[in-house]
Amino acid sequence: METQILKPDENSLFAAKKIIEEGGLVAFPTETVYGLGANAFDGDAVKKIYEVKGRPQDNPLIVHVHKDYDISRIVCDIPDYALKLAKKFQPGPLTIVLKSRGTVSPIVSCGLDTIGIRVPSHPDAQKFLKAVELPIAAPSANVSKHVSPVTAQHVYADLNGKIPLILDGGKCSGGIESTVLDCTGEIPCVLRSGLVTREMIAEVAGDCGVFIPKKGEKVRSPGMKYKHYSPNCRTMLFPYEEREKALEEYERQRAEGVNAWIMCENSVAREFGTDKILALGENGEEFAANLYDKLREGEKVAELIIAVAPKEQGGVMAGVMNRLTKACGGQG
């Protein structure tokens, strides 16, 4: 199969619509990462997502719709606080989990009675979703467990020959996946941290919990169970308080002939003074925007990435730390 990379225009969107209607897959940009989309009503098409990615069959998908789509076609029992959150944060990097009406293929939610609804703010995502006029099930457009893609070239590197079309909308600005929020209870509950923080949600909804999965429990959101976001090289992760140990490990590895690089915030990079640095930025938003790009860059130049956790851990950094810990082999 030939994989084309095309800028979204009238011709490429027509081609994308035809592929989706015929049960195929299309990669498309969002403000967070690139998604790998299929018609959410078509179970056979959704199965292809799992096959192409090598994704575990018990890891649910998120459904993407355009801003004018009537979500009552696919979900029901929408609480008032969810409507307020949708008005405030959608379109944007927030996925709201609601009761399914049963019209979307059960393969999307791995048999659960809920589905996550996302309204991406990227203008090219909106063009694509309006062109197909269907709910699109889509995880990140990469091989399962690899670093999520934030450019069309990242998608191509993972999925060339496996899908027919990548819509190239440039580099994603947000950088980490959407916040996933369970809105089926009395108060919203964060299933996966992201750019819309718990504090931001609580300010609108009045309260907000954080879900802690129990051992053996079926996951209700992508990104909760498996090792994710991992570069194709060795990794280590040190707490900010142990950054001197990270530098010592870096120097030891370099002395032994290992091509090690350090990934850290800009202030730590200045402190260390080495040139083998994958600098993530000055704040949570910059960390989020740069994390996957730097992990992809790192796997090309390094045998070992030694990451130093950010000093700040709250707000957007909670989502960054979630991804950074999983990328380095943990289960956080």
C-alpha positions as CSV (number, residue, x, y, z in Angstrom):
1,M,0.0,0.0,0.0
2,E,1.3,3.5,-0.9
3,T,1.0,6.0,1.9
4,Q,0.4,9.6,0.7
5,I,1.0,12.7,2.7
6,L,-1.3,15.5,1.6
7,K,-2.1,19.0,2.8
8,P,-5.9,19.2,3.6
9,D,-7.7,20.8,0.7
10,E,-10.8,20.0,-1.3
11,N,-9.2,17.1,-3.2
12,S,-7.5,15.4,-0.3
13,L,-10.5,15.8,2.0
14,F,-12.7,14.2,-0.7
15,A,-10.2,11.3,-0.9
16,A,-10.2,11.1,2.9
17,K,-14.0,10.9,3.0
18,K,-14.0,8.1,0.4
19,I,-11.4,6.1,2.3
20,I,-13.4,6.4,5.6
21,E,-16.7,5.5,3.9
22,E,-15.1,2.4,2.4
23,G,-13.8,1.2,5.8
24,G,-10.3,2.5,5.6
25,L,-8.0,4.5,7.9
26,V,-6.9,8.2,7.6
27,A,-4.3,9.9,9.8
28,F,-5.2,13.5,10.7
29,P,-3.8,16.3,12.8
30,T,-5.2,17.6,16.1
31,E,-3.9,20.2,18.4
32,T,-2.5,17.5,20.7
33,V,-1.1,14.6,18.5
34,Y,-1.9,13.1,15.2
35,G,-4.9,10.6,15.2
36,L,-5.5,7.4,13.3
37,G,-9.1,7.6,12.3
38,A,-11.9,5.1,11.3
39,N,-15.7,5.3,11.1
40,A,-16.8,4.7,14.7
41,F,-20.0,3.0,13.4
42,D,-18.0,0.4,11.4
43,G,-16.7,-2.4,13.6
44,D,-14.5,-3.9,10.9
45,A,-12.9,-0.5,10.2
46,V,-12.3,0.0,13.9
47,K,-10.6,-3.4,14.1
48,K,-8.1,-2.2,11.5
49,I,-6.9,0.5,13.9
50,Y,-6.0,-2.2,16.5
51,E,-4.3,-4.3,13.8
52,V,-2.3,-1.5,12.2
53,K,-1.1,-0.2,15.5
54,G,-0.6,-3.5,17.2
55,R,-2.8,-2.1,20.0
56,P,-4.0,-4.3,22.9
57,Q,-7.7,-5.2,22.3
58,D,-8.7,-4.0,25.8
59,N,-7.5,-0.4,25.3
60,P,-10.5,1.8,24.4
61,L,-10.5,4.5,21.7
62,I,-11.8,8.1,21.7
63,V,-14.5,9.3,19.3
64,H,-13.8,12.6,17.5
65,V,-16.5,14.8,16.2
66,H,-16.7,18.3,14.7
67,K,-18.0,21.2,16.8
68,D,-21.5,21.2,15.3
69,Y,-22.0,17.4,15.5
70,D,-25.1,16.4,17.6
71,I,-23.5,14.1,20.2
72,S,-26.9,13.0,21.4
73,R,-26.8,10.6,18.4
74,I,-24.1,8.6,20.2
75,V,-24.3,9.4,23.9
76,C,-27.1,9.9,26.5
77,D,-27.6,11.0,30.1
78,I,-25.4,14.1,29.8
79,P,-25.1,15.9,33.2
80,D,-25.4,19.6,33.4
81,Y,-21.8,20.0,34.6
82,A,-20.6,18.1,31.5
83,L,-22.5,20.6,29.3
84,K,-20.7,23.5,31.1
85,L,-17.3,21.8,30.7
86,A,-18.0,21.2,27.0
87,K,-19.0,24.8,26.5
88,K,-15.8,26.0,28.3
89,F,-13.2,23.5,26.9
90,Q,-14.5,22.1,23.6
91,P,-13.3,22.4,20.9
92,G,-10.1,21.7,22.7
93,P,-7.9,19.1,24.4
94,L,-10.6,17.6,26.6
95,T,-12.3,14.2,26.2
96,I,-15.6,13.8,28.0
97,V,-16.6,10.2,28.9
98,L,-20.4,9.7,28.8
99,K,-22.9,6.9,28.6
100,S,-23.1,5.3,25.2
101,R,-26.4,5.2,23.3
102,G,-25.2,2.0,21.7
103,T,-25.0,3.3,18.2
104,V,-21.2,3.3,18.0
105,S,-19.4,0.0,17.5
106,P,-18.7,-1.7,20.9
107,I,-15.2,-2.4,19.7
108,V,-14.5,1.3,20.1
109,S,-15.0,1.1,23.9
110,C,-13.9,-2.5,24.3
111,G,-17.4,-3.5,25.4
112,L,-17.9,-0.8,28.0
113,D,-21.2,1.1,28.2
114,T,-19.4,4.5,27.9
115,I,-17.5,6.3,25.2
116,G,-15.1,9.3,25.2
117,I,-16.1,12.3,23.1
118,R,-13.5,14.7,21.8
119,V,-13.9,17.9,19.7
120,P,-10.4,18.8,18.5
121,S,-9.7,22.5,17.9
122,H,-7.2,22.1,15.1
123,P,-8.7,23.7,12.1
124,D,-7.7,20.8,9.8
125,A,-9.2,18.3,12.1
126,Q,-12.4,20.2,12.0
127,K,-12.3,20.3,8.2
128,F,-11.7,16.5,8.1
129,L,-14.5,15.7,10.5
130,K,-17.0,18.0,8.7
131,A,-16.0,16.4,5.4
132,V,-16.7,12.9,6.6
133,E,-19.7,13.9,8.7
134,L,-19.2,10.8,10.9
135,P,-17.9,10.2,14.4
136,I,-14.3,9.1,14.0
137,A,-12.7,6.6,16.4
138,A,-9.0,7.5,16.7
139,P,-6.0,6.8,18.9
140,S,-2.6,8.3,18.2
141,A,-1.3,7.5,14.7
142,N,1.7,5.5,15.7
143,V,2.8,2.0,16.4
144,S,1.5,1.0,19.8
145,K,3.8,1.9,22.8
146,H,6.0,4.1,20.6
147,V,6.3,7.9,21.1
148,S,3.1,9.6,19.9
149,P,3.4,11.6,16.6
150,V,3.3,15.4,16.5
151,T,4.1,15.7,12.8
152,A,3.0,14.0,9.6
153,Q,6.6,12.7,9.2
154,H,6.4,11.0,12.6
155,V,3.2,9.2,11.4
156,Y,4.9,8.2,8.1
157,A,7.9,6.8,10.0
158,D,5.6,4.5,11.9
159,L,2.8,3.7,9.5
160,N,4.3,4.0,5.9
161,G,2.7,1.2,3.8
162,K,0.1,0.5,6.4
163,I,-2.4,3.3,5.7
164,P,-3.4,5.1,2.5
165,L,-3.4,8.8,3.6
166,I,-1.9,11.2,6.1
167,L,-3.4,14.7,6.2
168,D,-0.5,17.0,7.0
169,G,-1.6,19.9,9.2
170,G,1.9,20.8,10.5
171,K,3.3,20.3,13.9
172,C,0.8,19.9,16.7
173,S,0.9,22.7,19.2
174,G,-0.3,21.0,22.4
175,G,2.0,18.1,22.3
176,I,0.4,15.6,24.8
177,E,-2.9,13.8,24.5
178,S,-6.2,15.2,25.7
179,T,-7.3,15.1,29.3
180,V,-9.8,12.3,29.7
181,L,-12.7,13.1,32.1
182,D,-15.3,10.7,33.3
183,C,-18.6,12.5,33.4
184,T,-20.9,9.6,34.4
185,G,-20.9,10.3,38.1
186,E,-22.0,13.1,40.4
187,I,-18.7,14.9,39.9
188,P,-16.2,14.7,37.0
189,C,-13.2,12.5,37.5
190,V,-9.9,12.7,35.7
191,L,-8.9,9.4,34.0
192,R,-5.9,10.8,32.1
193,S,-4.2,14.1,32.8
194,G,-3.6,16.6,30.0
195,L,-3.6,20.2,29.1
196,V,-7.0,20.8,30.7
197,T,-6.0,20.4,34.4
198,R,-8.0,19.2,37.4
199,E,-8.0,22.7,38.8
200,M,-9.4,24.1,35.6
201,I,-12.2,21.5,35.6
202,A,-13.0,22.0,39.3
203,E,-13.3,25.8,38.7
204,V,-16.1,25.2,36.2
205,A,-17.8,22.1,37.6
206,G,-17.4,22.9,41.3
207,D,-15.3,19.8,42.1
208,C,-13.2,17.2,40.3
209,G,-11.7,13.8,41.4
210,V,-8.8,11.8,40.1
211,F,-9.4,8.1,39.2
212,I,-6.9,5.6,40.7
213,P,-7.4,2.2,38.9
214,K,-7.5,-0.9,41.0
215,K,-5.5,-4.0,40.1
216,G,-7.3,-6.1,37.5
217,E,-10.0,-3.4,36.8
218,K,-11.0,-2.8,33.2
219,V,-9.6,0.5,32.0
220,R,-12.0,3.2,30.9
221,S,-9.6,5.4,29.1
222,P,-6.6,5.0,26.8
223,G,-3.2,5.6,28.4
224,M,-4.1,4.1,31.8
225,K,-2.7,0.6,31.6
226,Y,0.2,-0.1,29.4
227,K,3.7,1.2,28.8
228,H,3.4,4.1,26.3
229,Y,5.2,6.8,24.5
230,S,8.5,5.0,24.5
231,P,11.5,5.9,22.2
232,N,13.5,3.2,20.5
233,C,16.4,3.5,22.8
234,R,17.2,3.0,26.4
235,T,15.9,5.5,29.0
236,M,16.4,6.5,32.6
237,L,14.3,8.9,34.7
238,F,15.7,10.8,37.7
239,P,13.6,13.0,40.1
240,Y,14.4,16.7,40.0
241,E,16.0,16.5,43.5
242,E,18.4,13.9,42.1
243,R,19.6,15.8,39.1
244,E,23.2,15.7,40.2
245,K,23.0,11.9,40.2
246,A,21.6,12.1,36.7
247,L,24.6,14.2,35.6
248,E,26.9,11.7,37.3
249,E,25.2,8.8,35.5
250,Y,25.5,10.7,32.2
251,E,29.2,11.3,32.7
252,R,29.7,7.6,33.7
253,Q,27.9,6.4,30.6
254,R,29.7,8.7,28.3
255,A,33.1,7.6,29.8
256,E,32.1,4.0,29.0
257,G,31.4,4.9,25.4
258,V,27.6,5.0,25.6
259,N,26.1,7.8,23.5
260,A,24.0,9.3,26.3
261,W,21.9,12.5,26.1
262,I,20.1,14.4,28.9
263,M,16.5,15.5,28.6
264,C,15.5,18.2,31.0
265,E,14.0,21.7,31.5
266,N,16.0,24.6,30.3
267,S,17.2,25.7,33.7
268,V,18.7,22.3,34.4
269,A,20.3,22.3,31.0
270,R,22.1,25.6,31.8
271,E,23.1,24.1,35.2
272,F,24.7,21.1,33.6
273,G,26.5,22.9,30.7
274,T,26.8,19.9,28.4
275,D,25.9,20.1,24.7
276,K,24.2,16.6,24.6
277,I,20.9,18.1,25.7
278,L,17.2,17.6,24.7
279,A,15.8,20.8,26.2
280,L,12.1,20.7,27.0
281,G,11.4,24.4,27.8
282,E,10.7,26.7,30.7
283,N,7.1,25.8,31.7
284,G,4.4,23.1,31.6
285,E,3.0,24.3,28.3
286,E,6.4,24.2,26.6
287,F,7.2,20.8,28.2
288,A,4.0,19.4,26.8
289,A,4.5,20.9,23.3
290,N,8.1,19.6,23.1
291,L,8.1,16.2,24.9
292,Y,7.2,13.8,22.1
293,D,9.2,15.8,19.5
294,K,12.3,15.6,21.7
295,L,11.8,11.9,22.5
296,R,11.6,11.2,18.7
297,E,14.7,13.4,18.2
298,G,16.5,11.6,21.0
299,E,15.9,8.1,19.6
300,K,17.7,9.2,16.4
301,V,20.8,10.6,18.1
302,A,21.2,8.7,21.4
303,E,21.7,5.2,22.7
304,L,20.4,6.3,26.1
305,I,18.2,9.2,27.1
306,I,18.6,10.3,30.8
307,A,15.6,12.3,31.7
308,V,15.3,14.7,34.7
309,A,11.8,15.2,36.0
310,P,10.6,18.9,36.1
311,K,10.8,20.8,39.3
312,E,7.1,21.7,39.2
313,Q,4.7,18.8,39.3
314,G,1.2,20.4,39.4
315,G,-1.2,21.6,36.7
316,V,-0.1,20.7,33.1
317,M,3.0,19.1,34.5
318,A,0.9,16.3,36.0
319,G,0.1,15.3,32.4
320,V,3.7,15.7,31.4
321,M,4.9,13.5,34.3
322,N,2.4,10.9,33.4
323,R,3.8,10.6,29.9
324,L,7.4,11.0,30.9
325,T,7.1,8.2,33.5
326,K,5.5,5.8,31.0
327,A,8.0,6.7,28.4
328,C,10.8,5.7,30.7
329,G,9.3,2.3,31.6
330,G,7.2,3.1,34.7
331,Q,3.5,2.7,35.2
332,G,2.7,6.2,36.5
